């Protein structure tokens, strides 16, 4: 009887991209534009990220969390896109 080859899962690990934006309005605009610009199938999640020790909404950044299960989105393109809204792509 021949030896069996090991079974491997060839799918890439899912990726999560986090875009950091200066305010809620920018984050909402980015979330809406992501599907048009990049074909993101799932609606991104918006998360308020208050700076340490600050309770004022003026001192909060907003995060747009994009699930990329196929690992198909280009991080450099996402970073450039976020920069159009005075934001950036959070590095791992």
N, C-alpha and C positions, 0 to 999 in steps of 0.2 A: 504494500500500500504506500503511495507517495506521501511525502510530508505535505501538510497544508501550509500555505503562505499565511502570515499574520494578516488579520483584517485591520484595515486602517480607515479612518474617516477622512476623506480628502477635502471636506468642506473647511473653508477658513474660519478662524475664530471670529465671533461677532465683534464688531467695533462700535464704540460709542464715542461720538464727537461732541465736545462741549465748546460752544461759542460764547464768549463773554462780551456783553453789551453794556453800554453806559446807563441805559434807562429802559423802562418798560416799553415805551413807544418803539424804540429801536428794536427791541427783542421781538415784539409782535410783528413788526414789518419784516424782519428777517425770517421768522417762522412761516409767515405767509408766502414769502418769495422763494423759500427753499424748494418747494415742490415744482414751481415753474422753472427755476434756474437749474436745479440738479435732479429733478425727477424723484425726490424723496417721497416714497409711498406712504409712510406713516407720519401722522402729525407730530412735530417735535414737541417736547415738553418745555414749558417755561418755568423757571425757578428763580425766586428772588434770593440774592446772595448778599446779605447785609455784611458790611465790613465789621471787623471785630470791635465790640464795645459800642456800636452805633445802633440806635433804634430808629433814627429818622430815615424815612423813605428816600430822601435826597441823597443819602450816603450808601445807597444800595446799588449793586450791579445786578444785572439780570443775565441768567444763563439760558441758552437755548440748547437743549440736549437732543441730539439727533442719533437715532439708532441706525446702524449700518450693518445688518446681519451678513451681507455678502462681502463687506469690506471693499465696496466699489467706489466710494467717494474719495476724491483726491484731497488730502489734507491741505496742500498748498492752495488749491482753489478755494476751499472753505475759508482759509485764513484771509485770503485776498478779498473774498466776499464780505466777511465780517468787518474788515478794515474800511469798507465803503460806508459802514455805519459807526465808525470810530470804535470798533471792537477788535477782537482777535480770537483765534482758535487756541484753546488751552492745550498746552503740551502735556504729554503723558508724564 
